[in-house]
Amino acid sequence: MSESIETILTLKDMETHFPIKKGVFKRTTGYVKAVDGVSLEVYRGETLALVGESGCGKTTLGKSILQLVKPTSGKIIYNDKTTERDLCRLSQKEMMEVNQKLQIVFQDPQSSLNPAFTIFGSLQDSLKAHGIKSKSERRKIIGDLLEAVNMRREQMDLYPHEFSGGQRQRIGIARALSIEPDLIVCDEAVSALDVSIQAQVLKLLKDIKEERNLTYIFITHDLSVVEYISDRVAVMYLGKIVELAEVEDLYASTMHPYTKALLSAIPVADLDRRKKRILLEGDVPSPVNPPSGCPFHPRCSQCQDICKTVVPELKRFETNGNEHYSACHFAEEQLSQ
């Protein structure tokens, strides 16, 4: 990466563990290690994809960044161009100020909108909270936002059930844009939509990003979507990042066997680009009691003795002149396979 690229968000050894309580006295008997020691930088103006199977911790990571789920430990440093603040150390009042710059688009557009409120009613609360007292001014802003996501101004007076799934997701995007954020976490923002509607919403997200100079953290399990929208990709497995690279390098020079398995499952029409399907045996291990050594070793066909005992570090390599990180003891050997 160029030295001129600015970091908007820095995660340092971030963990989010959920206690397991049992018995009459609700004693803690263990922890679900949803996010287990993630260090990561997000660059201003990029789209960073977080990918992995269900249960890998990607959604918890996104919500922990926004403090919707409180991290157990670590640091989340937000750079707003003037100051750097650790989001984990902010008071509720301070976090409310920061929330103006950090927003989220949820997976299910229907459940994220209150069915008892019109679209204007749902979108105006955040504007009120950030000092826009005039109703006419709020209506103008919301009308402009609806037009920005290819909807009509007058639709702000309709209720959520009067819209299709794709329209509701556009409204969710409009709500995230309402207070002019710097960064938006898109949590499986297109996975609940039909394929044709997915393409429309993805194009909309790309256009809005360029127009407003936004930064996205795009959470998804669909690697075919990742190739279209992302600049860099972080692959998660059992609460850890196992590979991180620019999107072209990840597809062309894969360095982790888990990523290879995910990529082999993408449907490809071009026969020359098809890869032999790599089938993973078994399920993702429990985050309550993760395996020793490499977390992926129970399902890895290339597992060796060191993988069972030593946790691999996320090491920096170089592919095609770009930074490429992999947490595999045999990362360089994977390139030749």
Phi, psi and omega in degrees: 000147179290148181292340182284347181289133184261137178272125178265331184217133178232122176257132181234113176048047185280133178229140171229106181245137179253125182291144174257118184248135181224161175084174181298322184268007176052051178282144179284120182251355179174185182221142169271113184270079185292316173235125193229074175084062181258127172241131191198147172243139175245127184268143180298130177089359181260168168247112178258120179269137170251118185233159179157170178293165174301134179092003182279346176106005186292319179291320177298322178298314179298316180289329178292324178301320181273002181066019172288333169237128185281122178297151179283319180201173180100185182232145173231100185266120178255127179253110182262022180083341178247319181222161173247128182230139176276111184299332181290344184253002184278148173286171181298321180293316179295322180293327178296324177293318180292327182301339177296333184257351181233114185232172182221144169247120186278165183293312186261105183294335182285313183286344181274357177242135180287119183294343181275349182251148168291171178298321176300316180297323180287324185271342186281339184300316180294326177292319177299314183298335181252028164094008179266096189274332184284125180296320181296323178292321178296320180295321179295315181298314182293322176299317178297320180295318179297321177293327179295334178255025174065043173233174183264148182302318186292348180287352178294343181265008176264166180261158184306324183291349180272005182242157173281172179299318179296320178294320179296323179291326175298321178295321176299322177293318178300319179297319179296329181277350193299332181244030172052068182283166171268323187226137177235129172270117178259102185268097183050048191293342181238000187291337181270005185253156173298156185302317182295322179288325176306314182299320179295315182291321177298317178296319177300314180299319179295317181295316180296320179301315181290320181294322188251006179054051182270164171243134179245141159251110189255107183266125181200161172253358187260103184287341175289328175290321182302317183298328183281320193254342193262155170262316176229159182228132172246120181265126182251145175213121177053047174084001182236154172273124182254342176203142181214124182197167170295149192301319181295320181290324180296319181285324185272330187226061183294135186242001180232135182298331178293316178297321178300320180294319179296316182293327181292343182272355181286127176292128181232128180284325182285117182298328182290337182263354182292141177245153177296129183295129176257112182269125178273130179274144176075180180258169174298130179302159181290132176289352175285322182223073183294153180293157176288163179067217179292128182297340183269352191299328179296341183247002186268126181287346182250021182297137174235175187303319182297329181295332184279346186236331186248126178285121180287140176279155174278096187262152180272130173234185178223126175230128181056031178081005182245156176295138179215120183251140178213140177253071179217136180296338185237040186300314183294326178293331181295332181297328184274359184260000000 
